[in-house]
């Protein structure tokens, strides 16, 4: 059987009615997640999203720093939104909880991970099946982003935020990267390859984010941003 025959067999027309029917019903599942997200998060007050790896262990440098960041944010009246799972997410929620601040978890149901961490407020935990719905909630209900070291998911969330601000699809908000040792290589590549060599971004795009190394610096960048701009509450 040649390649064309194999492709035709894989996409036989008899398969499509069942697929289309399943897709149609998924629309209602998506709508239900949006409704639950909007209803729950409209009540949380001003918050900052804290992103980072689910694999970061308690006691490590960035886990402890994320806990400190969550605590300091809550100390100045800002809640914390995380992805709801372990690692950096757990640490951010732990810090907010320690300071009695709003601790929000947008958990995603995955086959190999992740269960919600225990530091999320009971009325502020939402479980999602769809990554794209979850990302909408991150972007819509946060007044800033603090991004610690992470993997593909963290980078996905970071570049989603950068793209929305760059294209003016959302109001400008602070995006803070924590950890020079982790982020410097990526930033250098963005600057030298994306900007200077390929001209795929503009020079001003390099100012869409800030790089810091301490919890104090991360929180101060958020506060300094809103000392210059009104906090436009998007909930």
C-alpha positions as CSV (number, residue, x, y, z in Angstrom):
1,X,0.0,0.0,0.0
2,X,1.5,3.3,-1.1
3,X,1.4,6.5,1.0
4,X,-1.6,8.0,-0.8
5,X,-3.6,4.8,-0.1
6,X,-2.5,4.8,3.5
7,X,-3.7,8.4,3.9
8,X,-7.0,7.7,2.3
9,X,-7.6,4.7,4.5
10,X,-6.7,6.6,7.7
11,X,-9.2,9.3,6.8
12,X,-12.1,7.2,5.4
13,X,-15.2,9.2,5.2
14,X,-17.1,6.8,7.5
15,X,-15.0,8.1,10.5
16,X,-16.1,11.7,10.2
17,X,-19.7,11.8,11.3
18,X,-18.7,10.3,14.7
19,X,-15.8,12.8,15.1
20,X,-18.0,15.8,14.1
21,X,-20.7,14.8,16.6
22,X,-18.1,14.5,19.4
23,X,-16.7,17.9,18.5
24,X,-20.2,19.5,18.7
25,X,-20.8,18.2,22.2
26,X,-17.4,19.4,23.3
27,X,-18.6,23.0,22.7
28,X,-20.9,22.6,25.7
29,X,-18.1,21.3,27.9
30,X,-16.0,24.3,26.8
31,X,-18.9,26.7,27.6
32,X,-19.4,25.2,31.0
33,X,-15.7,25.7,31.9
34,X,-15.9,29.3,30.8
35,X,-19.0,30.0,32.8
36,X,-17.6,28.4,36.0
37,X,-14.3,30.3,35.5
38,X,-16.0,33.7,35.0
39,X,-18.5,33.1,37.9
40,X,-15.7,32.1,40.4
41,X,-13.0,34.5,39.4
42,X,-15.1,37.6,39.1
43,X,-15.2,37.7,42.9
44,X,-11.5,37.3,43.7
45,X,-10.2,40.9,43.7
46,X,-6.8,42.0,42.3
47,X,-4.4,39.1,41.9
48,X,-1.1,38.3,40.3
49,X,-0.5,35.0,38.5
50,X,2.6,33.0,39.6
51,X,3.9,30.5,37.0
52,X,6.6,27.9,37.3
53,X,7.5,24.2,37.2
54,X,5.3,21.5,38.8
55,X,8.5,19.6,39.4
56,X,10.2,22.0,41.8
57,X,10.6,20.4,45.2
58,X,10.0,22.0,48.6
59,X,13.2,23.3,50.2
60,X,14.8,24.2,46.9
61,X,15.8,27.8,46.0
62,X,12.9,28.6,43.7
63,X,10.3,26.8,45.7
64,X,11.2,28.9,48.7
65,X,11.4,32.1,46.6
66,X,7.9,31.4,45.2
67,X,6.6,31.0,48.7
68,X,8.1,34.3,49.7
69,X,6.7,36.0,46.6
70,X,3.2,34.7,47.4
71,X,3.5,35.9,51.0
72,X,4.7,39.3,50.0
73,X,2.0,39.8,47.4
74,X,-0.7,38.9,49.9
75,X,1.0,41.2,52.4
76,X,0.3,44.2,50.1
77,X,-3.2,43.2,49.3
78,X,-2.8,41.2,46.1
79,X,-4.1,37.6,45.8
80,X,-2.2,34.9,44.0
81,X,-3.3,32.8,41.1
82,X,-1.5,29.6,40.2
83,X,-2.0,26.5,38.1
84,X,-3.2,24.8,41.2
85,X,-0.7,21.9,41.2
86,X,2.6,21.0,43.0
87,X,6.0,22.7,42.7
88,X,6.1,26.4,42.1
89,X,2.3,26.5,42.0
90,X,2.0,25.0,45.4
91,X,4.7,27.4,46.8
92,X,2.9,30.4,45.5
93,X,-0.4,29.3,47.1
94,X,1.4,28.4,50.3
95,X,2.8,31.9,50.6
96,X,-0.5,33.6,50.0
97,X,-2.2,31.2,52.4
98,X,0.4,32.0,55.1
99,X,-0.5,35.7,54.8
100,X,-4.3,35.0,54.7
101,X,-4.4,36.4,51.1
102,X,-6.6,35.2,48.3
103,X,-5.1,31.9,47.1
104,X,-6.5,30.8,43.7
105,X,-5.8,27.5,41.9
106,X,-6.7,26.9,38.2
107,X,-6.0,23.1,38.2
108,X,-5.8,21.1,34.9
109,X,-6.8,17.4,34.8
110,X,-3.9,15.4,33.3
111,X,-3.4,11.6,32.9
112,X,-0.1,11.6,34.8
113,X,-0.4,14.7,37.0
114,X,-1.6,16.8,38.8
115,X,-3.7,16.9,41.9
116,X,-4.6,20.3,43.4
117,X,-2.3,21.4,46.2
118,X,-3.8,21.9,49.7
119,X,-3.1,25.6,50.0
120,X,-5.8,26.9,47.7
121,X,-8.9,28.5,49.2
122,X,-11.8,26.1,49.0
123,X,-14.0,28.6,47.1
124,X,-11.2,29.5,44.6
125,X,-10.3,26.1,43.1
126,X,-11.4,25.4,39.6
127,X,-10.6,22.2,37.7
128,X,-10.2,22.4,33.9
129,X,-10.1,19.9,31.1
130,X,-9.1,22.4,28.4
131,X,-5.7,24.2,28.5
132,X,-7.0,27.1,26.4
133,X,-9.9,27.9,28.7
134,X,-7.5,27.8,31.7
135,X,-5.1,30.2,30.0
136,X,-8.0,32.6,29.3
137,X,-8.7,32.7,33.0
138,X,-5.0,33.3,33.8
139,X,-4.9,36.3,31.4
140,X,-8.2,37.8,32.1
141,X,-8.1,37.9,35.9
142,X,-4.5,38.7,36.7
143,X,-3.0,42.2,37.1
144,X,0.5,40.9,36.5
145,X,2.6,37.8,36.0
146,X,5.6,36.5,37.9
147,X,7.3,33.7,36.1
148,X,9.8,31.4,37.8
149,X,11.8,28.6,36.1
150,X,9.6,26.0,34.5
151,X,9.1,23.8,31.5
152,X,7.1,23.8,28.3
153,X,3.9,24.8,30.1
154,X,5.5,27.8,31.8
155,X,7.0,29.0,28.5
156,X,3.6,28.6,26.9
157,X,2.0,30.8,29.5
158,X,4.8,33.3,29.4
159,X,4.7,33.8,25.6
160,X,0.9,33.9,25.6
161,X,1.1,36.9,28.0
162,X,3.8,38.6,26.0
163,X,1.9,38.1,22.7
164,X,-1.3,39.6,24.2
165,X,0.5,42.6,25.4
166,X,2.6,43.0,22.3
167,X,-0.5,42.9,20.0
168,X,-2.5,45.1,22.4
169,X,-5.2,42.4,22.8
170,X,-5.1,43.1,26.5
171,X,-4.1,46.1,28.6
172,X,-0.5,46.4,29.4
173,X,0.5,44.6,32.6
174,X,3.8,43.7,34.3
175,X,5.6,40.5,33.3
176,X,8.4,39.6,35.7
177,X,10.9,36.8,35.1
178,X,12.6,35.5,38.2
179,X,16.1,34.0,38.0
180,X,18.9,35.3,35.8
181,X,20.7,32.0,35.8
182,X,17.6,30.4,34.2
183,X,16.3,33.1,31.9
184,X,19.4,34.8,30.6
185,X,20.1,32.3,27.8
186,X,16.6,32.7,26.5
187,X,16.6,36.4,26.7
188,X,20.0,36.5,24.9
189,X,18.5,34.4,22.1
190,X,15.5,36.6,21.8
191,X,17.7,39.7,21.6
192,X,20.4,38.4,19.3
193,X,18.4,36.1,17.0
194,X,14.7,37.1,17.0
195,X,15.4,40.8,17.2
196,X,18.8,41.6,15.7
197,X,19.3,38.8,13.2
198,X,15.8,37.9,12.0
199,X,14.0,41.1,12.8
200,X,11.0,39.1,14.0
201,X,10.2,41.5,16.9
202,X,10.7,45.2,17.5
203,X,13.3,46.7,19.8
204,X,10.5,48.0,22.2
205,X,9.3,44.4,22.7
206,X,12.4,43.8,24.9
207,X,10.7,46.1,27.4
208,X,7.6,43.9,27.7
209,X,9.2,42.0,30.6
210,X,11.6,42.6,33.5
211,X,14.3,40.2,34.9
212,X,14.9,40.0,38.6
213,X,16.6,37.7,41.1
214,X,14.8,38.1,44.4
215,X,11.2,38.0,45.8
216,X,11.5,41.7,46.9
217,X,12.5,42.7,43.4
218,X,9.6,40.8,41.8
219,X,6.9,42.3,44.0
220,X,8.5,45.8,43.9
221,X,8.3,45.6,40.0
222,X,4.5,45.0,40.3
223,X,4.1,47.8,42.8
224,X,6.3,50.2,40.7
225,X,4.3,49.4,37.6
226,X,1.0,50.3,39.3
227,X,2.5,53.5,40.8
228,X,2.7,54.7,37.2
229,X,-0.4,53.1,35.7
230,X,-3.9,52.7,37.2
231,X,-4.7,49.2,38.1
232,X,-7.3,48.4,35.6
233,X,-9.3,45.7,37.2
234,X,-10.4,43.2,34.5
235,X,-12.8,41.2,36.6
